[in-house]
Amino acid sequence: MSKLAEFKALEAQLAAQLQQLDAMKNDSGLKQEIEYGMNLRQVITILDPSKGASVSTSSSTAAQRKPREVKRYKHPHSGEIVETKGGNHKILKQWKQEHGSDVVESWLQ
């Protein structure tokens, strides 16, 4: 893309963003938030605390998730033990390829 074409494209984007900014400046909801210093979530929490608490972000739900438990697999022939919290373990994958997933799951202690 030539410099001139890039300049024109950026200029068009800037013009569009300026129009959006002007539209937001005239938005009554934005004016109210600025006037009271609160957003919609804060107002909902004040009016109905139970509803405000139920509106949560994905990061807070991830923090509430219980940790995975450690699984121990023992190879019956070699006696080798693998401890893992998930199925993405190198040795465990090799065992499942060689012996099959059902057989390896029967080795769970």
C-alpha positions in Angstrom: 0.0 0.0 0.0 1.4 3.4 -0.9 2.0 6.1 1.7 -0.8 8.2 0.1 -3.3 5.4 0.2 -2.4 4.6 3.8 -2.7 8.3 4.7 -6.2 8.5 3.1 -7.3 5.4 4.9 -6.1 6.7 8.3 -7.7 10.0 7.6 -11.1 8.3 6.9 -10.8 6.3 10.1 -10.1 9.4 12.1 -13.1 11.2 10.6 -15.4 8.2 11.5 -14.0 8.1 15.0 -14.6 11.9 15.4 -18.2 11.4 14.3 -18.6 8.6 16.9 -17.1 10.9 19.6 -19.5 13.7 18.7 -22.4 11.3 18.9 -21.3 10.1 22.4 -20.9 13.7 23.6 -24.6 14.2 22.9 -25.6 10.9 24.6 -27.8 11.5 27.7 -26.7 8.3 29.3 -23.1 9.3 29.2 -23.9 12.7 30.6 -25.7 11.1 33.5 -22.7 8.8 34.2 -20.4 11.8 34.2 -22.7 13.8 36.4 -23.2 11.2 39.0 -19.8 9.5 38.7 -21.4 6.0 38.4 -21.9 3.5 35.7 -24.9 1.3 35.1 -23.4 -1.7 37.1 -22.9 0.5 40.2 -26.5 1.8 40.0 -27.8 -1.7 39.7 -25.8 -2.8 42.7 -27.1 0.1 44.8 -30.8 -0.6 43.8 -30.7 -4.4 44.0 -27.5 -5.8 45.6 -28.4 -9.4 44.7 -28.6 -8.6 40.9 -25.4 -6.5 41.0 -23.5 -9.4 42.5 -24.8 -11.8 39.8 -23.4 -9.6 37.1 -19.8 -10.7 37.2 -16.8 -10.9 35.0 -15.2 -14.1 33.6 -12.0 -13.5 35.7 -13.9 -13.7 39.0 -15.7 -16.9 38.0 -12.3 -18.5 37.1 -11.1 -17.6 40.6 -14.0 -19.4 42.2 -13.4 -22.7 40.3 -12.2 -25.5 42.5 -8.7 -26.8 41.7 -8.4 -30.1 39.8 -7.4 -33.1 41.8 -4.2 -35.0 41.1 -4.6 -38.3 39.4 -2.0 -41.1 39.7 -1.5 -43.7 37.0 0.7 -46.7 37.6 2.0 -48.7 34.7 1.4 -52.4 35.7 4.4 -53.8 33.7 7.1 -51.2 34.4 5.8 -49.8 37.7 6.3 -46.3 36.5 4.0 -43.7 38.2 2.6 -40.6 36.5 0.9 -37.9 38.6 -1.1 -35.3 36.6 -4.0 -32.9 37.1 -5.0 -33.1 33.4 -4.7 -35.3 30.4 -2.0 -33.3 28.7 0.9 -35.3 30.1 3.6 -36.5 27.7 4.1 -40.0 29.2 0.3 -40.4 29.7 -0.3 -39.6 26.0 2.3 -42.2 25.0 0.7 -44.8 27.1 -2.7 -44.1 25.7 -1.3 -44.4 22.1 0.4 -47.7 22.9 -2.3 -49.4 25.1 -5.5 -47.5 24.4 -7.3 -44.9 26.5 -9.6 -47.3 28.3 -6.7 -49.6 29.4 -4.7 -46.6 30.7 -7.7 -45.2 32.6 -8.0 -48.6 34.4 -4.5 -48.0 35.8 -5.8 -45.0 37.7 -5.2 -45.4 41.4 
